[in-house]
Amino acid sequence: MPASIFVARRPGDDSKVSPRHAVNQQEGPLAPAGSAKTSAVPKAARTQKYPDRPAGQATDVSTTDQPGPACRLHGAHMQSFPQFDESWKNWLDENIRRGCSHQSMIDAMVANAFDPNTAHSILSRRIAGEEVDAAAVSSSASYVYGKQMLPQGPVIKANDCRARVLFSSSQPVVALLGDVLTEEECERLIEIGRQSVKQSAVVDPASGAEIIIRERTSQGAFVNGSVDPLVAKIDRRLAELTNIPLENGEDLHLLRYGIGGEYRPHFDYFPEELAGSRHHLQRGGQRIATVILYLNEVELGGETTFPNVGLSVRPQRGSALYFEYGNELGQVDPKTLHAGNPVEQGEKWIATKWIRRSRFQPLPQDA
Ligand SMILES: O=C(O)CCC(=O)C(=O)O
């Protein structure tokens, strides 16, 4: 069962480092030879920090984060649509040769406005000695906001629920809905989760395999109506509220974060240019919308944030955060980059529904 695509965190984003993670201070990255413009790379990127990998945790092999020489800075100016040109190619090749940590190279590219998945993919391809076509990695056309799928109005109705729209935005399309689940339903889902969750995985952009990485420190489980009739009831409710056919929804994903648990910035859609997405896209097409159901209130931390648009949502029991990111042109909306902030006190329980463009096809073992 697919999980979301991992996105490398931005450099210097120390606020999201769990207090439980020890950090190793690395030698600061070096300025490029002959360049006076050290300011071309954000200041934060000059002091890379590397959270330790928890003992025994599997590694994302395509971004091994071994300590090593800090990567030299690229002299590029921050721009909204970076081009992977000759100078970036030389920069990457030099830092690969110097044995820099993969994460530090990805971080430096992201700090220069590369899409994190793209940076990840370019790095994997250069390491494998493959040519990278500049045109293929430059940004695609801007996302076109068409007609929203979510019904409009202050209250959205399903057969068994009246959800109040507490907040909404149109670019990106995000809405916070109150009263989607009752207290008892939240309790029951948490109870089901306690019996079933295990360490969460993400999709490796290169291979498509599920991997466990430090960017996602939670425990999760996919559940459907065969586990409990309540899940079928909630699935129906979400389909009615979102106005998207029931069969387009993946199984409900229950997720628990303990103290320090987080999900660093990522997209829920599968980047079509990455080989690892192919297999997942065959199972109902692209993901086009997400609903996050908040099952409890977190004592401190655990907000869902959208770093590209400065939005932060505090979990409120029974409410649902809806966002959509796939339009009729087949584009995906990068403004829906989002994260689950580290839980500082208490625990956090959510249930996520990822929705596909077409009918979702469960794997035989999930059916
Ligand atoms: O934990 C959160 O608030 C975000 C969860 C999330 O990003 C996801 O399930 O895709």
The ligand as an SDF file (V2000), in Angstrom:
LIG
                    3D

 10  9  0  0  0  0  0  0  0  0999 V2000
    0.3980   14.7360   10.5590 O   0  0  0  0  0  0  0  0  0  0  0  0
   -0.0510   15.6170    9.8440 C   0  0  0  0  0  0  0  0  0  0  0  0
   -0.5980   16.6060   10.3150 O   0  0  0  0  0  0  0  0  0  0  0  0
    0.1300   15.5290    8.3730 C   0  0  0  0  0  0  0  0  0  0  0  0
   -0.0770   14.1360    7.8680 C   0  0  0  0  0  0  0  0  0  0  0  0
    0.2250   14.0170    6.4210 C   0  0  0  0  0  0  0  0  0  0  0  0
    0.8750   14.8300    5.8660 O   0  0  0  0  0  0  0  0  0  0  0  0
   -0.2700   12.9070    5.6310 C   0  0  0  0  0  0  0  0  0  0  0  0
   -0.8450   11.9650    6.2040 O   0  0  0  0  0  0  0  0  0  0  0  0
   -0.0920   12.9520    4.3910 O   0  0  0  0  0  0  0  0  0  0  0  0
  1  2  2  0
  2  3  1  0
  2  4  1  0
  4  5  1  0
  5  6  1  0
  6  7  2  0
  6  8  1  0
  8  9  2  0
  8 10  1  0
M  END
$$$$
